[in-house]
Amino acid sequence: MTLADLHDLLCGLSVSQDCRLPYNVYELLFQPGEPDTSARVRAFKFAKDHGCEVENDLKAQEVRFVKRITNPRCCVNPVPH
């Protein structure tokens, strides 16, 4: 998975739907992964740009991007990959 793939997934979500990333996939996209602060900052910014919030589920070992806003700017006017 790439950030372009995640962009497409997040833009396709409806409000309250989520995209779940196992820690190993999250680590590929936001190195060095959990629990690194810089990785979290990048993930939170990416999520916000896509109208999402990030939820970290330690028990399930996954990070969820939950859609909160309909049609955020980056999904209406996407940047070509």
N, C-alpha and C positions, 0 to 999 in steps of 0.2 A: 504494500500500500504506500502511496505517496501523499503529499499534502494536497496535490491536485485531486486525487481520489477522495480524500476527506472533504475537500471543498464541495465536490459534487454531491457527496452523501448528505452533508449538512444543509446544502441549499435545497435538497429534495425533501427534507423533513417538514412536517406540519407542526404547528405549535403544540408543545407537550410531548412530542415524540423524541426519542433519543437514539444516539449512535453509541454503541459500547465498544471500547477498545481494550483488549487484554493488555496488561502491562508490557508484554514483549512487543506488541505492535506500537503502542504509545511511545516506547523507547526509540523505535526506528524513526518516528516522526518528530519527537521532541527530545533529542539527546541531551543528557544521558539518561533520561527517564525519571521515574519516581524513585526517591522523593526529592529530587534536585529542584532548588528554588528557581533557577534560571529556566529550566524546562517548564515549570509551572507557569511562570510569567509569559513565556511564548505561547503555551497552550491556552491560557486565559485570554490573551489578546486575540488569538486565532478564533476562539469560541465567540468572543464578544463581536468581532467583525462579522460573524455569521449568525448573529442573533441568538447565540446559545450561552448557556452557563455550564461550567464544569463541575461534575460531582465525582469524587474519588471514593471508590468502594474498596476499602482495604480487604474486607472478607472475601469478596469475589475476585480480588486482584485485577480490577478493571477501572478504567476512567470512562465516565459517561459524559457526552455532550448533549445537553437537553435544550431543545429549541424553545425559545421564549418570545421571539419577535417574528412576525410574518414579514417576509420579503425584505430582509436587511439589504442595504445598498450593494454589498459585494455580490449578492445573489441576483439582484435585478440587473446590474451592469457588470457581469463577470469579466475578470481579466483572463485573456486567453492563456491556456496552459502551454 
